[in-house]
Amino acid sequence: MAFVSFYPFWNAAVISFNNGTDTLRGGITFWPRAFTLENYRVVFEDSRLINGFLISVLRTLVGTLLSIGATAIFAYGMSKSELMGRQTYMVLCIITMYFSGGLIPTFLLIRSLDLFNTFWVMVIPGLISVWNMIIFRTFFKGIPAGLEESARIDGCSNWGVLFRIVLPLSGPVIATLSLFTAVYHWNDWFTPSIYISNADLLPIQTKLQQILNSNIMSEQMAQLDSAAQGRMSQMKTVTTKSLSMATMMVATIPILCVYPFLQKYFVKGVLVGSLKE
C-alpha cells in the first residue's frame, strides 16, 4: 500500500528530471533515462511561475494566520455556556457545513463586496472554518475552569484570558489545524481560477492547472499535427509534460516539508480537540 501511494509521486519526480523529448517515447518508470535539469531551469527562469510561487507562499502564511486567529476567537466565545443564543448560533454554523448558496450567488456576492480580482478573495471568504471551530471549541471546554477564574481574579479581561491562558495551552490543536489550513490554502487552485483574472495574482497551483490543461490540449493536437508538440515546447528538450512535472514538484515539496515538524501533534491535537466533550 505504501508503494502504491508513493510511486505516482516518485514517477512524477523521475519525469521531471528526464529529457522531455525522451519522455515522449514512454517507458520512464523508476529512474531517469536521460537525466537533465533543463526542466527545472525553465521553471526557475520563468518569472510567471516564480511569481505564482510567491503568491502561494504569501496566501498560505496570511490565510493560515488570519483563519486560525479568527476561528479561535469565534470558538472561544462559542465555548461559553453563558453566551446568549449559543445553540442557535451553533445550528446556523452547522447548516453552512451542508448547504451553500451555489457558485453563481457566491460569485455575485464576491463581486458586490469588491473582492473580485484581489488577493483577499483567496483569504476572506474562507476565514472561518466551522469544522475547525468545533474542534477548537471542544478543546477549550476541556481546559480547567479554575485557570480562567484565577486569571479573572488577577484582572484579566476576556481577551487577556484568551491570549494569555487559553491559546498558550492550545499548542497541539493550533499546530494541527494550522497545518490543515495551510494545506488547503496551498493546494487550492479552483478559487483563484474563478475569482481572479489578473495573471500576476494567480498562485502556482492555478498556473500548474493551466499547464496541465495545455498538456492535454497539446496531446490532442499532436494526433492531428505531428509538429504541434514541438511548437508548444519552450525548448527542444523541454515538453509541456516534463515542464508540468517539474512545476508539480516545485509546488508540492515545500508543503510536504512542513509535515515532519508537525506530525507529532496530529493525534494529540485532533483527538483531544474532537473527542473531549
N, C-alpha and C positions, 0 to 999 in steps of 0.2 A: 504493500500500500504506500509506503514511503517512496519507493521507486516510481510508482505510477504518478504520484503527486509532484515529485521533484523533476522528473525527466522533461516535461514540456518547458520548464524554465531553463534547464540546462541546455536543451536543444536550441532554444532561442538565443542563449548566450553564445553557443558554438557558431550559429549562423551569423551572429553579429561580428564575429572575429574571422569570418571566412570571406574570400573574394566573392563579390556579388555576382559576377558573371559565372563563376564556377558553381555557385549555389543553384543557379537555374538548371544545372544538369541533374540535380537531385542527389540522393544518397548521402546527405550530410546527417550523421547520427550523433556520435559521441565526441568526435574530435574534428577540428577544422581541417579541411583537406588542402586548402590554400590560405594559410594564415596571413592576415593583414589587419592593420589598424586604420585603414583608409576610411572605413565606415564611421568610426568614432571621430576621425579628423574632420570629416564633413559635418558631423553633428556639432562639434565644439566650435567650428568656424562659422556656423550658421547663426547669425545674430538673432534670428526669429526664435529658434529653439532655445537658445540661452536666455532670451527674454522671457519665454514661456516657463522655463525652469525657475527663474527668479520670481515670477508671478506666483507659481505654485508654492514656493517656499514662503513667500510673504503671506499668501492666503492661508496656508496651514498654520503659521505662527499666530497671526492676528485672529483668525477664525477660531482656533482652539482656545486661545486665551480668553477671548470675549465670551465664547459659548460656555466654557466651564464656569467662568465667573458669574454670568447671568443665570445659568441653570442652578448653581449652588445657592445663590441668593434667593431665587424662587423656591427651591426645595426647603431652605431653612424656614421660610415663612409657612410653607405647607406642612411642616413637621410639627407646628404648634397647635395643640388641641384647642387653645383659646381663640384661634383665628375664626372670626365670624364667616359663615358660608363656606367653610373649608371643604365640606362634602360636595357642595355644588361646583366649586372650582375644580375639584378632582374629577367629577363626572365630565365637565366640559373639556378637561385635558385629555381624558381617555377617549372621548369621541374623536378628537383630532388624530388619534393613532389609527383609526379605522376608516375615517372618511375625510375627503379633501374636496375642494371646490372644483378641481379639474385643471387641466393645463391652460385652457383659454381664459377662464376667470382669473387664474393666478397671473397670467401674462398681463392682463388688463390692470390688475392690482399693482404689479411691479411698475408698469409704465405710469400709472397715476401717482405713484409715490416718488417718481423721478429717480428710480434706481436702475432703470434700463440703461444698458451700456456703461455701467460704472463698476468699479472694483467692489463696492459694497453689496452689490446684488449677489455676490458669492458668499457673503458673510451674514448679513442681517436677516434674511428670510429664514435661515436655519439656526438662528441664535439660540433658541430654546429647544431642547430635546426632551420630550415628555418621558421617554424611557429612562434617560439619564437622570431626570428629575426624580422619578420614582426610586431609583437606586440611591441617589443622594438622600432623599427624604427618609428612607428606611434606615440608612446608616446613621443619620443624625438622630433619629429616635432611639438608637441604641446607645448613644453617649449618655453617661450618668447625669441625671438632672442636678446632682449636687455640685458638679463643676460649674454649671451656668449660674446656680444660686450663689455660689461663692464669688463669682465674678461680678454679679449684680450688687452684692453687698459691698464690694470694693469700688463700686461706682461705674461699672461698665454699662454702656447702652447696648441695644440690640446689635448695632454694627460692631461694637467692641467685642461682644461675646462671639459673634460670627468669625471675625478676622483674627482674634487673639486666642480663642479657645477651640472653637469647633473646627475650623479649617486646618489648623496645625495638627489636629488629631485625626484628620481625614486623609492623610497622605496616601495610603494604599488605594482607596477608591478614587481619589483625584488622579493619581497616576494612571490607573486602568482606564477610566473614562476619557482622560486626555488622549491616550493612545487611540482609543476607538474613534474619537472625534477627529484626531489628526489624520487617521487613515481615510476617513470619509472625505475630508477636505482635499487630501492629496489625490485620491482616486477619482473624484467627481469630475467628469468631463461633460455630462449632459447639461447641467445648469448653465455654464458659460456658452455652450453651443446654442442655447435657446435665447438667452437674455443679453448676450454680448456680440456685437458685430465688429467692434474695433479689434483688429488683429493684435495690437500691442497689449491688450488686456487678457488675451486668451492664455490659460495655463498650459503647461506642456502636455497634460493628458488629452486635452481637446485637440491640440496640434497633432498628437500621436494618432488620434482617431481619424483626423483628416488624412494623415499619411497612409493609414491602413485602408481607408476608402479609396485613395488614389491607387493603392496597390491592387485592389480588386478591379478597379477600372482598367488599369494597365494590362492585367491578365486577360480581361475580356477583349480589349483592343488588339492584343497580341495574336489572338486567334484569327483576326481579320487582316492584320498587317504585321508581318514579322519584324518590321523596323520600329514599331511603336514603342517597344520596351526600351530600345536604345535611345530614342528621343526623350523619353521621360527620365532617363538616368541623368544624374548630375555629373557623373564621371564615368569613364569606361568600365571601371571595376566596381562601381557602386550602383546597385539597383534599388528600386523602391522597397523591395522586400528586405534587403540587407540593411538599408537605412532605417526602416521601421523597427527591425530587431534591435539595432544599436540604440535608437531612441527609447525603445521599451526598457532596455537595461538602465539607461540613464534615469528614466522616470521611476523605476521600481526599486533599485538598490538603496537609494537614500532612506526611504521609509522602512525598508527591511532592516537597516542598521539600527533602528530605534528599538526593535523588539527585544533583543538580548538584554537591554538595560532595564526594561520594564516587565520582563517575563515573570519575575518573582512576585509581582503584585497582582497577577491575574486572578488566581484562586482566592487569595486573601481579600482582594478588593471587591470583586464581583460577587462572590458567595456571601461574604459578610454583609455587603450592602443590599443583597437581594433576598436573603433568607431570614435575617433577623427581623422580627416584627413585634 
